[in-house]
Amino acid sequence: HWDPAQFLRLCVDERITHTILAPTLIIDLLRHVDEHPAALDQWQAAPVQAVWYAASPIPVAVARQVETTLGPVFNQMYGLTELLGNSNSMTCTQLTSTWHGRKPETAGRVQLNNAVRVVNENGADVSTGDIGEIAVRAHNAAGYWKNPDETAKTIVDGWVHTGDMGHLDDDGFLTIVDRKKDMIISGGLNIYPVEIENVLHEHPAVQQCAVIGVSDPRWVETPCAVVVRKDGATVQADELVEFVRERIAHFKVPKHVVFADELPVSATGK
């Protein structure tokens, strides 16, 4: 059972210098420090030099807050299980602490001995800055156990098609936009839930959120935001809708906002 207070005690007592956390756990840690000022003293007393996170994208607002509150020790990794055969690591990009504060919206640059492309539906490279599916070179990538059809769809001409959508910038940094299957198509327009989630996380009353597509008789699908409010927060649905409307294209604004006490996550915090 994850307990941020116990985590901080262990960092101090066991002299932890390096650790890895899922983004959900980092959000919990920030909340704990915010609610218990003495916890920040514990963190500063610990010899932590590097915190790596992976498993899912982290909201940009959270990435900036960890830099401000907990210091420049955060690093991000991007990868997938299918890459295990490539080397001793599942990762293909890294955003080190040197760059984390400057490009928190990205997953970093491609690691040594890896190659990453962003491709369209025909497998051709898209232009820098354009969104496409992320493909990673696969020298000995793992296929799917007793599932040759799925393996053939995923590993094409030596490239693992990740199912993640993203884009590369002029400096070679990769930004993960969302899972291809999570994309919402509303009235024929593509909407990536992560973009809406990033905006919602900027609101001071939002602790966590997730955006999903729900059926709509006119638009076929529309965004619905499931929001966990911070303790004591009373923000209402119409306020959050207006907050988002002021920051992104109107067709991306959630048509529904539902409040929850918590979001379900796996044992790894995904």
N, C-alpha and C positions, 0 to 999 in steps of 0.2 A: 504494500500500500504506500503510495507516494505521499510524503509529508514534507512540505518545504521547511518547516522548523527543524525537523530531524536532519534534512539534507544540509542545512547550514551548520548544525552542530557537528556533523560528520566532517564537513569541510575544515572546520577549525580543529577538532580533536584529532583527526587522522592526517592532518596537514595535506589535504588534497590539492594538487597543482593543476591537474587536467581532468575534465569531465565532459560527458556528452548528454544532452537533454533534448527531448522533443519540444517543439515550439509551445505546445499546451502547457508543459511543465514550466517553461520560462515565464509564461503568462501568470501561472499560479505563484511563482517565486516573486514576480513584481508586485502582485496583489498583496502577498504576505509582507513584503518590505514596506509597502505603502501603509498597511494597516498596523504594523508593529515597527515603529522607528528604531527600536533597539536591534532589530534584525539587520539593519544596514550596518551597524557597528560590527556585528558578527561577520557579515560578508567582507567588510574591509579588513577584519583581523585574520581572515583566511588567506592562505598563500596561493589562491587560484590564479593561474597565469593564462589559462585558455579554457573557454567553454565552446564546445562544438555542438551544433544542432543540425538535425536532418529530419527525415520522415515526412515532412510536409512543408509548404511555404510558410513563412512567418509574416504576419501583417507588417507593412512598412512602418506604421505608427509604433508598433511594439519594438521593432528593430531599432528605431531611433531612441525609444525610451530606455531600452537596456543599456545603450551607449551612455546616455545621460545619467542614469541612476546607478548602474553597476560597473561602468567603466569600459574601456576599449579592450576587452578580452574575448569578444564573441567572434565566432567563425562559423560559416555555413558550408555544408556539403550537399551535393546533389548526385544521386545515383539510383540504381535499381538492382534488384536481386539478380536479374538476368545477366548482369555483367560479371558475376563471380568468376566465371571461367576465364575472363580477360587477364586477371592478375590476382593479387591477394586483397583487393579492395573492390567494393561494389560502387564506388564513387567515380564520377568522371569530371566534375568541376568542383572548385573550392573558392569560397570567398573568405580570405584570411582577414584577421583583425585589422591589418594595415588598411584594407579597403572597405571594411564593413561600415564604417561611419560615413564613407563617401558615396558608396553605391549600395545602400541597404535593400534596395528593391530587386537586386540581382542575386543570382546563385554563384557568381564568380566566373573565373576563367577556366578554360579546359586544362586538366591536369596533364602532366608529362605522360607520354605513351597512350594518350587517348585522342580521339577525334570526334567532333560533334558537328552536325549539320542541322539546319532548319529547312524542312522541305514542304512542298505543297502536296496535294492529293495524288499527283502523278509521280512523286518521288524526286522532283527537280528542286534545286536550291531556290529559296526565296531571297529577295533583296534584304540587305541589312536594315533592321528595324521593322520588317514585315513579320507578321505572325504566321507560324506554320507548325508542323509537328516536329518535335525534337527526335533526331536519329543519332545513334552512337555507334561507332565502328565496333564490330564484334569479331575479334580474332578467334576466340574459343568460347563464345557466350553460351550460357546454359539454355537449353531448350526446355520445353514443358514435358514433364514426365508422362510418357505414354499418350502424348497428344501432338502427333506430328502436324496435324492441320493447323492448330493454333501456333505452333512453332514456325511453320512456313509463312503464316500471315505476319508474324512479329519480326522475324529475322529474314530480311530480304537483301540479297546480293551482298551479304556480309555486314549489314547495318541493322541494329536493333531499333525498331520503330516503337518508341516509348509509350505512346498514347498521351504524352504531355505536350501541351501547346506552349510556344514561347517565341522569343526573338533574340537575336544577337545585336549588340550595339557596335559602334565604330571602334571601340577599344577591345572588342572580343569578349565582353561580359554577357553572360546568358541570363535572361529574365524568364522565369516560369510564369506563364499566364494562367493556366488551369489545365485540368484533365480534359482531354478531347471529349470524353463521354459525359462530362459535367456541363458542357456548353449548353446554354439555353438559346433556343431559336424562337424568337418572339416576333410574329408578323414578318418573318423572313429575315430578320436581323439577328446577328450573332451577339450574344451577351455572355461574358465570362464572369461567373460568380465571384472569383477572387477580387476583381476590380471593385465590385460593390462592397465586399467584405472589408477591403482596405479602407474605403471611405468611412464605413460605419465604425471601424476601430479608431478613427480620429475623434469620434464623439466622446467627451469626457465621462458619459454615463454608461458606456458600453464596455462590458468586461470581455465577452466572447460573442461570436456570431457565426452563422453559417447561412449561405444563400442557396436555395434550391429552386428548381423549376416546378411549377404547378400548372395543371391543365386550365385552359381558358377558352370559352366558347368562340371568342372572336380572334384572339391573337395566337391560339393553339397552345402557347406556353407563356407564362409570365414569371418574373422573379418573386420569390417569397423569402423574406429575411426572418430567421429564427435568432432571437437576441437574448443573451443573458445580461441583465443589468448589474452594475456594480452595487454592492451593499449600500442601501439607503437611497439609491437613485430612483426617481419617479418619472423619468422621461416617458412620454407616450408615443404611440405609433406614428401619429401625424407629425410630431416633431422630428422624428427620425427620417420620415419620408421627405420632409422639406429640407432637412440637413443634406441628404443625398442629392436631392434635386438641384441644389445650388452648386454642386461640385462635379457632376458628370452629366452626360447626355440624358435627356428626359426619357428616352425609350428604355434606358437601363434602370430606372428608378423602381424599387420594389412596389408592386401593387398591393402586397400584403406584408404586415409585420406581426409576428407571433412572439410572445415572450415566454421564456422557459427558465426553470431554476438552474439547469445545467445542460451541457451538451454531451451526448454519449461519446466516449472515446475508448480505444482499445487499451490493452495493458501497456503498450509502448507509447501511449499518449496521442496516437493518430485520431 
